Amino acid sequence: MKMLLERLGIKLPIIQAPMAGVSTPEMAAAVSNAGALGSIGIGAVDANGAREMICATKALTEGSINVNVFCHKHATANAGRESAWLSYLAPYFAEFDAKPPTKLQEIYKSFLEDDDKLEVLLELRPKVVSFHFGLPSKDKISRLKNAGILLLSSATTLDEGLIAQDAGVDAIVAQGYEAGGHRGMFDPSTSDHCLGQTELTRVFVSKLDIPVIAAGGIMDGAGIIAALNLGAEAAQLGTAFIGCPESSADKYFKAALQSSAANHTVMTNAISGRPARCLTNMFTAIGKRIDPSIVPDYPIAYDAGKALNAAAQGAGEGGYGAHWAGQGAPRARFIPAADLIAQLQIEMDAISA
């Protein structure tokens, strides 16, 4: 464990998940300053936005940070399916005196094709860069490693873990099915094995030769210690940080996290076009009523999802948001990030004593 923590540049075996749309420079810095690894997600911004986020985080901490990028395959546009999806959603827009977009777009680039973002990472050199949805090219991986950057990759199956290991990543994030947000499946068109964090961590520890970071449903010190006892060298927590004041989750999201919706998270592709675990809300209800195959590719579908959420919020309705959260949501704590890290350490120490 010590070797991985030294390489990550942290004292505690805790990583704050890089939740795009929730994690902020302020959150990441507070976590890193508290002795864990803070993270920011730059998958949904362009190179200039990535630069701003990384620089803002570095201005607040001298500690290590993790910068996460999305490595999804280029979306396949389908005008007919996209038009049909907009027509299906039109009545929901109409409830708020709004109309759906006339056309859907791929709202952000994958890191697979975003060379400008690569150059930003090579220039600013965060301690850690992590991949989600797959892996970039061998050339990108080589250039990042040659720059002295430690590389992480999420994986949901042993096959994915082996691919990432062979590609040269330094550690694997075992994303259990109970984790919040988007599934990190390399190919979402294949069947999801739905392995929980405990079993996935066991499999990775026994079959891989690189360190494993457990992720999914971990909310407290007991969960961290349990993951370490399985052989993980660190634990990644995401939902645990949504309620922190440094989080950019809006008032509707935080209110939902404190409601009964936290007890009923579901996997849906209706919001973004890719399976993701979300607090139950009006959008997840749409997902239950439809054939998932009618939803456009990720992130094209997200263009419609974000537009519907904006229309609803404009009318004071917050039930159409991307309230990504894991199965541990009922145990979320609404305290500053540094205080949460301190509490997690107290809980870990109490078990280890």
BAKE-688891 format. One record per residue: residue number from 1; x, y, z of N, C-alpha, C in turn. Coordinates in steps of 0.2 Angstrom, whole numbers. Example, Ala and Ser with C-alpha at 12.3 -4.5 7.8 and 13.67 -1.06 7.14 Angstrom:
2
[atom 1,[66,-28,39],[62,-22,39],[66,-16,39]]
[atom 2,[64,-11,35],[68,-5,36],[64,0,39]]
END
This chain:
353
[atom 1,[4,-6,0],[0,0,0],[4,6,0]]
[atom 2,[10,6,4],[14,12,5],[17,14,-2]]
[atom 3,[19,9,-6],[22,11,-12],[17,15,-17]]
[atom 4,[11,13,-17],[6,16,-21],[4,23,-19]]
[atom 5,[3,24,-12],[2,30,-9],[8,35,-10]]
[atom 6,[14,32,-10],[20,37,-11],[19,39,-19]]
[atom 7,[18,35,-23],[17,36,-30],[12,41,-32]]
[atom 8,[6,41,-28],[1,45,-29],[2,52,-25]]
[atom 9,[7,52,-21],[9,58,-17],[4,59,-11]]
[atom 10,[1,54,-8],[-4,55,-3],[-3,51,3]]
[atom 11,[-5,53,9],[-4,50,15],[-10,45,17]]
[atom 12,[-16,46,14],[-22,42,16],[-24,38,9]]
[atom 13,[-26,32,10],[-28,28,5],[-35,30,2]]
[atom 14,[-36,36,1],[-43,39,-1],[-42,43,-7]]
[atom 15,[-46,42,-12],[-46,46,-18],[-54,49,-19]]
[atom 16,[-54,55,-20],[-61,58,-21],[-62,57,-29]]
[atom 17,[-67,54,-31],[-69,53,-38],[-69,59,-42]]
[atom 18,[-67,59,-48],[-67,65,-52],[-74,66,-56]]
[atom 19,[-79,68,-52],[-86,68,-54],[-87,74,-59]]
[atom 20,[-87,74,-65],[-89,79,-69],[-95,82,-68]]
[atom 21,[-96,89,-67],[-102,92,-65],[-103,93,-58]]
[atom 22,[-99,90,-54],[-99,90,-46],[-93,92,-43]]
[atom 23,[-87,88,-45],[-81,90,-42],[-78,97,-45]]
[atom 24,[-75,101,-41],[-73,107,-42],[-65,108,-40]]
[atom 25,[-62,113,-43],[-55,115,-40],[-55,115,-32]]
[atom 26,[-60,119,-30],[-60,120,-22],[-61,113,-19]]
[atom 27,[-65,108,-21],[-66,102,-18],[-59,98,-19]]
[atom 28,[-57,97,-25],[-51,94,-26],[-45,96,-21]]
[atom 29,[-44,103,-21],[-39,106,-17],[-40,104,-10]]
[atom 30,[-46,105,-7],[-47,103,0],[-46,96,2]]
[atom 31,[-47,91,-3],[-46,84,-2],[-38,83,-2]]
[atom 32,[-35,86,-7],[-28,85,-7],[-24,88,-1]]
[atom 33,[-26,94,1],[-23,97,7],[-25,93,13]]
[atom 34,[-30,89,13],[-31,85,19],[-28,78,19]]
[atom 35,[-23,77,14],[-19,71,14],[-22,66,10]]
[atom 36,[-27,67,6],[-30,62,1],[-29,64,-6]]
[atom 37,[-31,61,-11],[-30,63,-18],[-37,66,-20]]
[atom 38,[-36,73,-22],[-42,76,-25],[-42,76,-32]]
[atom 39,[-48,76,-35],[-49,75,-42],[-53,80,-45]]
[atom 40,[-52,81,-52],[-57,85,-56],[-58,81,-62]]
[atom 41,[-64,82,-65],[-65,79,-71],[-66,84,-77]]
[atom 42,[-62,83,-82],[-61,88,-88],[-64,85,-94]]
[atom 43,[-68,80,-93],[-71,76,-99],[-76,80,-103]]
[atom 44,[-79,85,-99],[-85,89,-102],[-83,96,-104]]
[atom 45,[-76,97,-104],[-74,104,-106],[-69,104,-111]]
[atom 46,[-68,109,-115],[-63,109,-120],[-56,110,-117]]
[atom 47,[-51,111,-121],[-44,112,-119],[-43,118,-114]]
[atom 48,[-46,124,-116],[-46,130,-112],[-49,129,-106]]
[atom 49,[-55,126,-106],[-58,124,-99],[-54,120,-95]]
[atom 50,[-51,115,-98],[-46,110,-94],[-41,114,-91]]
[atom 51,[-38,119,-95],[-32,123,-92],[-34,127,-86]]
[atom 52,[-40,130,-87],[-43,134,-81],[-44,130,-75]]
[atom 53,[-47,124,-76],[-48,120,-70],[-42,117,-67]]
[atom 54,[-37,115,-71],[-31,113,-68],[-27,118,-64]]
[atom 55,[-27,124,-67],[-23,130,-64],[-26,132,-58]]
[atom 56,[-33,132,-58],[-37,134,-52],[-36,130,-47]]
[atom 57,[-35,123,-48],[-34,118,-43],[-27,119,-40]]
[atom 58,[-22,120,-44],[-15,120,-42],[-14,126,-38]]
[atom 59,[-18,132,-40],[-17,138,-36],[-20,137,-29]]
[atom 60,[-23,132,-27],[-26,131,-21],[-23,125,-17]]
[atom 61,[-18,122,-20],[-15,116,-16],[-8,115,-19]]
[atom 62,[-4,113,-15],[3,110,-17],[3,103,-18]]
[atom 63,[-3,100,-16],[-3,92,-16],[-4,90,-23]]
[atom 64,[-4,83,-23],[-6,80,-30],[-13,80,-31]]
[atom 65,[-14,80,-38],[-21,80,-40],[-22,75,-46]]
[atom 66,[-28,73,-46],[-30,68,-52],[-34,72,-57]]
[atom 67,[-33,71,-63],[-36,74,-68],[-39,69,-73]]
[atom 68,[-46,69,-73],[-49,63,-77],[-52,65,-84]]
[atom 69,[-51,61,-89],[-53,62,-95],[-58,56,-98]]
[atom 70,[-62,58,-102],[-67,53,-105],[-63,50,-112]]
[atom 71,[-63,43,-112],[-61,40,-118],[-66,36,-122]]
[atom 72,[-72,39,-123],[-77,35,-126],[-76,36,-134]]
[atom 73,[-78,31,-137],[-78,31,-144],[-82,36,-147]]
[atom 74,[-80,39,-153],[-84,44,-157],[-91,42,-158]]
[atom 75,[-96,46,-156],[-103,44,-157],[-105,43,-164]]
[atom 76,[-110,39,-165],[-112,38,-172],[-119,42,-172]]
[atom 77,[-119,47,-176],[-125,51,-177],[-130,47,-181]]
[atom 78,[-136,48,-180],[-142,45,-183],[-147,50,-183]]
[atom 79,[-148,53,-188],[-153,59,-189],[-160,56,-187]]
[atom 80,[-162,50,-190],[-168,48,-189],[-170,46,-181]]
[atom 81,[-165,43,-178],[-166,41,-171],[-166,47,-167]]
[atom 82,[-162,52,-168],[-161,58,-165],[-168,62,-165]]
[atom 83,[-170,63,-171],[-177,66,-172],[-182,63,-169]]
[atom 84,[-182,56,-169],[-188,52,-165],[-187,53,-158]]
[atom 85,[-181,54,-155],[-180,55,-148],[-182,62,-146]]
[atom 86,[-181,67,-150],[-183,73,-149],[-191,74,-149]]
[atom 87,[-194,70,-153],[-201,70,-154],[-204,67,-148]]
[atom 88,[-201,61,-145],[-203,58,-139],[-203,63,-133]]
[atom 89,[-198,67,-133],[-197,71,-127],[-201,78,-128]]
[atom 90,[-203,79,-133],[-207,85,-135],[-212,87,-129]]
[atom 91,[-217,82,-128],[-222,83,-123],[-219,85,-116]]
[atom 92,[-213,83,-114],[-210,84,-108],[-208,92,-108]]
[atom 93,[-205,94,-114],[-203,101,-114],[-209,105,-114]]
[atom 94,[-215,103,-117],[-221,107,-117],[-224,108,-111]]
[atom 95,[-222,104,-106],[-225,105,-99],[-222,111,-96]]
[atom 96,[-216,113,-99],[-213,119,-96],[-213,125,-101]]
[atom 97,[-218,125,-106],[-218,130,-111],[-212,130,-115]]
[atom 98,[-209,125,-117],[-202,125,-120],[-203,120,-126]]
[atom 99,[-198,121,-131],[-198,116,-136],[-191,113,-136]]
[atom 100,[-190,107,-138],[-184,103,-139],[-179,106,-144]]
[atom 101,[-173,105,-143],[-168,108,-149],[-171,105,-156]]
[atom 102,[-169,109,-161],[-171,106,-167],[-166,101,-170]]
[atom 103,[-160,101,-167],[-155,96,-169],[-150,94,-163]]
[atom 104,[-148,88,-163],[-144,86,-157],[-136,86,-159]]
[atom 105,[-132,88,-155],[-125,88,-157],[-121,84,-152]]
[atom 106,[-115,82,-154],[-110,79,-149],[-107,84,-145]]
[atom 107,[-109,85,-139],[-108,91,-135],[-101,91,-133]]
[atom 108,[-97,86,-133],[-90,87,-131],[-86,81,-134]]
[atom 109,[-79,83,-135],[-75,78,-138],[-72,73,-134]]
[atom 110,[-71,67,-136],[-68,62,-132],[-60,63,-132]]
[atom 111,[-57,61,-127],[-50,62,-126],[-46,58,-132]]
[atom 112,[-49,53,-135],[-46,49,-140],[-44,54,-146]]
[atom 113,[-48,59,-147],[-47,63,-153],[-45,71,-151]]
[atom 114,[-45,72,-144],[-43,79,-142],[-36,80,-141]]
[atom 115,[-32,81,-146],[-25,82,-145],[-23,89,-141]]
[atom 116,[-28,94,-142],[-27,100,-138],[-27,99,-131]]
[atom 117,[-31,94,-128],[-32,93,-121],[-25,89,-119]]
[atom 118,[-23,85,-123],[-17,81,-122],[-11,86,-121]]
[atom 119,[-10,91,-125],[-5,96,-124],[-6,100,-118]]
[atom 120,[-12,101,-116],[-13,105,-109],[-10,100,-103]]
[atom 121,[-12,94,-104],[-9,89,-98],[-2,89,-98]]
[atom 122,[1,88,-104],[8,88,-105],[12,94,-102]]
[atom 123,[9,100,-103],[12,106,-101],[11,107,-93]]
[atom 124,[5,105,-91],[4,107,-84],[6,101,-79]]
[atom 125,[6,95,-82],[8,89,-78],[5,88,-71]]
[atom 126,[-1,87,-71],[-4,85,-65],[-1,78,-62]]
[atom 127,[-1,77,-56],[3,71,-54],[-1,64,-57]]
[atom 128,[-7,65,-57],[-11,59,-60],[-16,61,-65]]
[atom 129,[-16,57,-70],[-22,57,-75],[-25,50,-76]]
[atom 130,[-32,51,-75],[-36,44,-75],[-40,44,-81]]
[atom 131,[-42,38,-84],[-46,37,-90],[-53,34,-88]]
[atom 132,[-58,36,-91],[-64,33,-90],[-67,31,-97]]
[atom 133,[-71,26,-98],[-74,23,-104],[-69,20,-109]]
[atom 134,[-63,19,-107],[-58,16,-111],[-52,19,-110]]
[atom 135,[-47,18,-115],[-41,20,-115],[-39,24,-122]]
[atom 136,[-34,29,-121],[-32,32,-127],[-27,28,-131]]
[atom 137,[-24,31,-136],[-20,27,-140],[-13,26,-136]]
[atom 138,[-9,21,-139],[-3,20,-136],[2,26,-136]]
[atom 139,[1,30,-141],[5,36,-141],[4,41,-136]]
[atom 140,[-3,42,-135],[-5,46,-129],[-3,44,-123]]
[atom 141,[-3,37,-121],[-1,34,-115],[6,35,-114]]
[atom 142,[10,34,-119],[17,34,-119],[19,41,-118]]
[atom 143,[16,46,-121],[18,53,-120],[17,55,-113]]
[atom 144,[11,53,-110],[9,55,-103],[14,52,-98]]
[atom 145,[16,45,-99],[20,42,-95],[27,45,-95]]
[atom 146,[29,47,-101],[36,50,-102],[36,57,-98]]
[atom 147,[30,60,-97],[30,66,-94],[30,65,-86]]
[atom 148,[31,59,-84],[31,58,-77],[24,58,-74]]
[atom 149,[19,57,-78],[12,57,-75],[10,50,-73]]
[atom 150,[7,49,-68],[5,42,-66],[-2,41,-69]]
[atom 151,[-4,35,-72],[-10,34,-75],[-14,29,-72]]
[atom 152,[-21,31,-71],[-26,26,-69],[-31,25,-74]]
[atom 153,[-34,19,-74],[-40,18,-78],[-45,14,-74]]
[atom 154,[-52,16,-75],[-57,13,-73],[-58,6,-77]]
[atom 155,[-61,1,-74],[-63,-5,-77],[-68,-8,-74]]
[atom 156,[-73,-12,-77],[-78,-15,-74],[-78,-23,-75]]
[atom 157,[-73,-25,-79],[-73,-32,-80],[-65,-34,-80]]
[atom 158,[-64,-41,-79],[-57,-43,-79],[-54,-41,-86]]
[atom 159,[-57,-43,-91],[-55,-41,-98],[-53,-34,-99]]
[atom 160,[-57,-30,-96],[-55,-22,-97],[-49,-21,-92]]
[atom 161,[-48,-24,-87],[-43,-23,-82],[-36,-26,-85]]
[atom 162,[-36,-31,-89],[-31,-34,-92],[-28,-30,-98]]
[atom 163,[-33,-27,-102],[-32,-23,-107],[-28,-16,-105]]
[atom 164,[-31,-14,-99],[-28,-8,-96],[-21,-9,-94]]
[atom 165,[-20,-15,-90],[-13,-17,-88],[-8,-17,-93]]
[atom 166,[-10,-21,-99],[-6,-22,-104],[-4,-15,-108]]
[atom 167,[-9,-10,-107],[-7,-4,-111],[-3,0,-107]]
[atom 168,[-1,-2,-101],[4,2,-97],[1,7,-91]]
[atom 169,[-5,6,-90],[-8,10,-84],[-4,8,-78]]
[atom 170,[-4,12,-73],[-1,11,-66],[-5,8,-61]]
[atom 171,[-12,9,-61],[-16,6,-57],[-23,6,-60]]
[atom 172,[-27,1,-57],[-34,0,-60],[-39,2,-55]]
[atom 173,[-44,6,-57],[-50,8,-53],[-55,3,-54]]
[atom 174,[-57,-2,-49],[-62,-7,-50],[-69,-4,-48]]
[atom 175,[-72,-2,-54],[-79,1,-53],[-84,-4,-52]]
[atom 176,[-87,-5,-46],[-92,-9,-45],[-99,-7,-48]]
[atom 177,[-103,-11,-49],[-110,-9,-52],[-114,-5,-47]]
[atom 178,[-112,-4,-41],[-116,0,-36],[-113,7,-36]]
[atom 179,[-108,9,-40],[-105,15,-41],[-110,20,-44]]
[atom 180,[-110,26,-42],[-114,31,-45],[-111,34,-52]]
[atom 181,[-115,37,-56],[-112,40,-62],[-111,35,-68]]
[atom 182,[-108,37,-73],[-108,33,-79],[-103,27,-78]]
[atom 183,[-106,21,-80],[-102,15,-80],[-96,16,-85]]
[atom 184,[-90,13,-83],[-84,14,-86],[-83,9,-92]]
[atom 185,[-88,5,-94],[-87,0,-99],[-84,3,-105]]
[atom 186,[-79,-1,-107],[-75,1,-113],[-80,1,-119]]
[atom 187,[-84,-4,-119],[-89,-5,-125],[-96,-6,-122]]
[atom 188,[-100,-1,-122],[-107,-1,-119],[-112,-5,-123]]
[atom 189,[-110,-7,-129],[-114,-12,-133],[-114,-19,-131]]
[atom 190,[-109,-21,-127],[-108,-27,-124],[-112,-28,-118]]
[atom 191,[-114,-34,-116],[-117,-36,-110],[-113,-33,-104]]
[atom 192,[-117,-30,-99],[-114,-28,-93],[-113,-34,-88]]
[atom 193,[-108,-36,-85],[-107,-41,-81],[-110,-39,-74]]
[atom 194,[-111,-33,-72],[-114,-31,-66],[-110,-33,-60]]
[atom 195,[-104,-34,-60],[-100,-36,-54],[-100,-30,-49]]
[atom 196,[-101,-32,-43],[-101,-27,-37],[-94,-26,-36]]
[atom 197,[-93,-21,-32],[-86,-18,-30],[-82,-24,-26]]
[atom 198,[-85,-27,-22],[-82,-32,-18],[-79,-38,-22]]
[atom 199,[-83,-41,-26],[-81,-46,-31],[-76,-44,-36]]
[atom 200,[-77,-38,-39],[-73,-35,-44],[-66,-34,-41]]
[atom 201,[-66,-31,-35],[-59,-30,-32],[-55,-36,-30]]
[atom 202,[-59,-41,-28],[-56,-48,-27],[-53,-51,-33]]
[atom 203,[-57,-50,-39],[-54,-53,-45],[-48,-49,-48]]
[atom 204,[-48,-43,-47],[-43,-39,-50],[-36,-40,-45]]
[atom 205,[-37,-40,-39],[-32,-41,-34],[-28,-48,-36]]
[atom 206,[-32,-53,-37],[-30,-60,-39],[-27,-61,-46]]
[atom 207,[-29,-57,-50],[-27,-58,-57],[-23,-53,-60]]
[atom 208,[-22,-47,-58],[-18,-42,-60],[-12,-41,-57]]
[atom 209,[-7,-38,-60],[0,-37,-57],[1,-30,-55]]
[atom 210,[-4,-25,-56],[-4,-18,-54],[-9,-17,-48]]
[atom 211,[-8,-11,-45],[-12,-10,-39],[-19,-9,-41]]
[atom 212,[-24,-10,-36],[-31,-10,-37],[-34,-4,-33]]
[atom 213,[-38,0,-35],[-42,5,-31],[-49,3,-32]]
[atom 214,[-52,2,-26],[-59,0,-26],[-64,6,-26]]
[atom 215,[-69,5,-30],[-74,10,-31],[-81,8,-31]]
[atom 216,[-86,11,-28],[-93,9,-28],[-96,7,-22]]
[atom 217,[-100,12,-19],[-104,11,-13],[-100,12,-7]]
[atom 218,[-94,15,-7],[-89,16,-1],[-91,23,1]]
[atom 219,[-93,24,7],[-95,30,10],[-92,32,17]]
[atom 220,[-89,27,20],[-86,28,27],[-80,25,28]]
[atom 221,[-77,26,34],[-71,22,35],[-71,15,35]]
[atom 222,[-77,12,37],[-78,5,37],[-77,2,30]]
[atom 223,[-80,6,25],[-80,4,19],[-73,4,16]]
[atom 224,[-69,9,18],[-62,9,15],[-58,4,18]]
[atom 225,[-59,2,25],[-55,-3,28],[-57,-10,24]]
[atom 226,[-63,-11,23],[-66,-17,20],[-62,-18,13]]
[atom 227,[-62,-13,9],[-59,-13,3],[-51,-14,3]]
[atom 228,[-48,-11,8],[-41,-13,9],[-40,-20,11]]
[atom 229,[-44,-23,15],[-44,-30,18],[-45,-34,12]]
[atom 230,[-48,-32,6],[-49,-36,1],[-42,-36,-4]]
[atom 231,[-38,-32,-2],[-32,-31,-6],[-31,-25,-10]]
[atom 232,[-36,-21,-10],[-36,-14,-14],[-31,-10,-10]]
[atom 233,[-27,-6,-14],[-22,-2,-10],[-25,5,-9]]
[atom 234,[-31,7,-11],[-34,13,-10],[-42,12,-12]]
[atom 235,[-46,17,-9],[-53,17,-11],[-55,24,-14]]
[atom 236,[-59,23,-19],[-61,30,-22],[-69,31,-20]]
[atom 237,[-70,37,-18],[-77,39,-15],[-79,45,-20]]
[atom 238,[-85,44,-22],[-88,49,-26],[-94,52,-23]]
[atom 239,[-100,48,-22],[-106,50,-19],[-105,53,-12]]
[atom 240,[-100,51,-9],[-99,54,-2],[-97,61,-2]]
[atom 241,[-95,64,-8],[-93,71,-8],[-98,75,-11]]
[atom 242,[-104,73,-14],[-109,77,-17],[-112,82,-12]]
[atom 243,[-113,80,-6],[-116,85,-1],[-111,90,1]]
[atom 244,[-105,90,0],[-100,95,2],[-101,102,0]]
[atom 245,[-100,107,3],[-101,114,1],[-97,116,-5]]
[atom 246,[-91,112,-6],[-87,113,-12],[-90,110,-18]]
[atom 247,[-94,106,-18],[-97,103,-23],[-101,108,-28]]
[atom 248,[-101,106,-34],[-105,111,-39],[-112,108,-40]]
[atom 249,[-114,102,-36],[-121,100,-37],[-126,105,-35]]
[atom 250,[-131,106,-39],[-136,112,-38],[-141,110,-32]]
[atom 251,[-145,115,-31],[-149,114,-25],[-154,108,-26]]
[atom 252,[-156,107,-32],[-161,102,-33],[-157,95,-32]]
[atom 253,[-151,94,-34],[-147,88,-33],[-146,87,-26]]
[atom 254,[-144,92,-22],[-143,91,-15],[-149,89,-11]]
[atom 255,[-155,92,-13],[-161,91,-10],[-163,84,-11]]
[atom 256,[-162,81,-18],[-164,75,-19],[-160,70,-15]]
[atom 257,[-154,71,-14],[-149,67,-11],[-151,66,-3]]
[atom 258,[-155,71,-1],[-158,70,6],[-165,68,6]]
[atom 259,[-167,66,1],[-174,63,0],[-174,56,0]]
[atom 260,[-180,53,-1],[-181,46,-2],[-178,43,-8]]
[atom 261,[-177,48,-13],[-174,46,-19],[-167,42,-18]]
[atom 262,[-164,44,-13],[-157,42,-12],[-157,34,-10]]
[atom 263,[-163,32,-8],[-164,24,-7],[-166,20,-13]]
[atom 264,[-166,24,-19],[-169,20,-25],[-165,22,-31]]
[atom 265,[-158,22,-31],[-154,23,-37],[-156,18,-42]]
[atom 266,[-155,20,-48],[-156,16,-54],[-151,17,-59]]
[atom 267,[-150,12,-64],[-146,13,-69],[-150,15,-75]]
[atom 268,[-148,20,-79],[-152,23,-84],[-148,25,-90]]
[atom 269,[-150,25,-96],[-146,28,-102],[-150,34,-105]]
[atom 270,[-156,35,-102],[-161,40,-105],[-158,47,-105]]
[atom 271,[-154,48,-100],[-152,55,-99],[-146,57,-103]]
[atom 272,[-141,53,-104],[-135,54,-108],[-134,50,-114]]
[atom 273,[-137,44,-114],[-136,39,-120],[-131,34,-118]]
[atom 274,[-129,34,-111],[-125,29,-109],[-127,27,-102]]
[atom 275,[-126,20,-100],[-129,18,-93],[-125,22,-88]]
[atom 276,[-129,24,-83],[-126,28,-77],[-131,27,-72]]
[atom 277,[-128,27,-65],[-132,26,-60],[-134,33,-57]]
[atom 278,[-141,34,-56],[-144,40,-54],[-149,39,-49]]
[atom 279,[-150,45,-45],[-155,45,-40],[-162,45,-44]]
[atom 280,[-167,41,-42],[-173,41,-45],[-176,48,-46]]
[atom 281,[-178,50,-52],[-182,56,-53],[-186,56,-59]]
[atom 282,[-189,61,-62],[-193,61,-67],[-190,58,-74]]
[atom 283,[-183,60,-74],[-180,57,-80],[-179,50,-80]]
[atom 284,[-177,47,-74],[-176,40,-74],[-183,36,-75]]
[atom 285,[-188,40,-73],[-195,37,-74],[-196,36,-82]]
[atom 286,[-194,41,-86],[-194,40,-93],[-190,34,-95]]
[atom 287,[-184,33,-92],[-180,28,-94],[-183,21,-93]]
[atom 288,[-187,21,-88],[-190,14,-86],[-196,13,-91]]
[atom 289,[-198,18,-95],[-204,17,-99],[-202,15,-106]]
[atom 290,[-196,16,-108],[-194,16,-115],[-189,10,-116]]
[atom 291,[-189,8,-123],[-184,4,-125],[-177,8,-125]]
[atom 292,[-172,6,-122],[-166,9,-122],[-162,10,-128]]
[atom 293,[-164,6,-133],[-161,6,-140],[-163,12,-144]]
[atom 294,[-169,16,-142],[-171,21,-145],[-167,28,-144]]
[atom 295,[-163,28,-138],[-160,33,-136],[-153,34,-140]]
[atom 296,[-152,40,-143],[-146,42,-147],[-140,40,-143]]
[atom 297,[-134,40,-147],[-128,38,-144],[-126,44,-139]]
[atom 298,[-121,41,-134],[-118,46,-130],[-112,49,-133]]
[atom 299,[-111,56,-132],[-115,61,-128],[-120,65,-132]]
[atom 300,[-122,62,-138],[-127,66,-142],[-134,66,-138]]
[atom 301,[-136,61,-135],[-142,61,-131],[-142,66,-125]]
[atom 302,[-136,67,-123],[-135,71,-117],[-137,79,-119]]
[atom 303,[-136,80,-125],[-138,87,-128],[-146,88,-126]]
[atom 304,[-150,83,-127],[-157,83,-126],[-158,83,-119]]
[atom 305,[-154,79,-115],[-155,78,-108],[-154,85,-104]]
[atom 306,[-148,88,-106],[-147,94,-103],[-152,100,-105]]
[atom 307,[-154,100,-111],[-159,105,-113],[-166,104,-109]]
[atom 308,[-168,98,-108],[-174,96,-104],[-173,99,-97]]
[atom 309,[-168,97,-94],[-166,99,-87],[-166,107,-87]]
[atom 310,[-163,110,-91],[-163,117,-91],[-170,120,-92]]
[atom 311,[-174,117,-96],[-181,120,-97],[-185,119,-90]]
[atom 312,[-184,113,-87],[-188,111,-81],[-186,116,-75]]
[atom 313,[-179,117,-75],[-177,121,-69],[-179,128,-70]]
[atom 314,[-179,130,-77],[-182,137,-78],[-189,138,-75]]
[atom 315,[-192,133,-74],[-199,133,-72],[-200,131,-64]]
[atom 316,[-194,130,-61],[-193,128,-54],[-194,121,-53]]
[atom 317,[-193,117,-58],[-194,109,-57],[-187,106,-58]]
[atom 318,[-184,103,-53],[-178,100,-53],[-177,93,-54]]
[atom 319,[-183,90,-56],[-183,82,-56],[-180,79,-63]]
[atom 320,[-177,83,-67],[-175,81,-73],[-167,81,-74]]
[atom 321,[-164,82,-68],[-157,83,-68],[-153,76,-68]]
[atom 322,[-147,77,-70],[-142,71,-70],[-139,70,-63]]
[atom 323,[-144,67,-59],[-142,66,-52],[-138,60,-51]]
[atom 324,[-132,60,-54],[-128,54,-53],[-126,52,-46]]
[atom 325,[-128,46,-44],[-126,44,-37],[-126,37,-36]]
[atom 326,[-122,34,-31],[-121,27,-30],[-126,24,-25]]
[atom 327,[-126,18,-24],[-130,15,-19],[-129,17,-12]]
[atom 328,[-124,20,-11],[-122,22,-4],[-125,29,-2]]
[atom 329,[-129,32,-7],[-132,38,-7],[-135,40,0]]
[atom 330,[-139,35,3],[-142,37,9],[-138,39,15]]
[atom 331,[-131,37,14],[-126,39,20],[-122,45,18]]
[atom 332,[-124,49,13],[-120,55,12],[-120,60,18]]
[atom 333,[-115,63,18],[-114,68,24],[-113,75,21]]
[atom 334,[-116,80,24],[-116,87,21],[-112,91,25]]
[atom 335,[-105,90,24],[-100,93,28],[-94,95,23]]
[atom 336,[-90,100,25],[-85,102,21],[-80,96,19]]
[atom 337,[-77,96,13],[-73,90,11],[-67,89,16]]
[atom 338,[-64,94,18],[-58,92,23],[-61,89,29]]
[atom 339,[-67,91,32],[-70,88,38],[-72,81,36]]
[atom 340,[-74,80,30],[-76,73,28],[-70,68,28]]
[atom 341,[-64,71,25],[-58,67,25],[-56,65,33]]
[atom 342,[-56,70,37],[-54,69,44],[-59,64,47]]
[atom 343,[-65,64,46],[-70,60,49],[-69,53,46]]
[atom 344,[-67,52,40],[-65,46,37],[-59,43,40]]
[atom 345,[-54,47,42],[-48,45,45],[-50,42,52]]
[atom 346,[-54,46,56],[-56,44,62],[-59,37,62]]
[atom 347,[-64,36,57],[-67,30,57],[-63,24,55]]
[atom 348,[-58,25,51],[-53,20,49],[-49,18,55]]
[atom 349,[-46,24,59],[-42,22,64],[-46,18,70]]
[atom 350,[-52,20,71],[-56,16,76],[-56,9,74]]
[atom 351,[-57,7,68],[-57,0,66],[-51,-3,67]]
[atom 352,[-45,0,65],[-39,-2,65],[-35,-3,71]]
[atom 353,[-38,1,76],[-35,1,83],[-35,-6,86]]
END
